[in-house]
Amino acid sequence: IDAEWRSDFKWKRLQNSLPKMKGKVICDLGCGNGYFMYRMLEYEPKLVVGIDPNLHALLEFKLFSRLSGVENIHFEYLRGDVMPSFMGAFDVVFCLGVLYHTPDPIGMLKDIHKSMKGNSTLIVDCQGIDGDDHIALFPQKRYTNMKGVFFLPTLNTLKHWLQRAQFLDFEVIFSEELSIEEQRTTDWAPIRSLKDSLDPNDSTRTVEGYPRAHRFYVRARK
């Protein structure tokens, strides 16, 4: 399906930086309909657990699950603050496109940390803003016409969030401006997307007047 987001772009960027996943227990926090969970299967994990509070995503996943017959992936219809309940359960956690949607990103990272085994790996994808300052943008209401966007960090700030949550060995996988090729309107997603949410006279700014988003992919270790 030609959806709004080119999730295959994201997975391709991550592939060369993935940790060993064969025989491991993996969590995809904010898993959506399970696209990345199915991509993880080629690495032969023991179990993949997706966590997401979106009912539409759950229903899509159930359809995929029935058609695929795969037994070692599971969808938990729960919020991200459930992570401490999985104390020391996961070898690898993916947190893709989630942190900027929470009003407490450091608290979420601390909860993720509690859910992980020793010497385990966290992979984060987060929208943010360009620059070297130790700041995060806090939109007044919307950002690129989106509700529910709270903090968009610079890359340095994202690193400090991870450090505050006791993560180690921060590694940048990818850092680039979010493109209209990756997020766009399609026949399957006839909605207002990124192109329609940028200032028509200055593509470096959003329609709200904020800096255009960058996409940061990073890896860290517990």
Secondary structure, 3 states (H helix, E strand, C coil): CCCCECHHHHHHHHHCCCCCCCCCEEEEECCCCCHHHHHHHHHCCCEEEEECCCHHHHHHHHHHHHHHCCCCEEEECCCHHHHHHHCCCEEEEEEECCHHHCCCHHHHHHHHHHHEEEEEEEEEEEEECCCCCCCEECCCCCECCECCCCCEECHHHHHHHHHHCCCEEEEEEEEEECCCCCECCCCCCCCCCHHHHEECCEEEEECCCCECCEEEEEEEEC
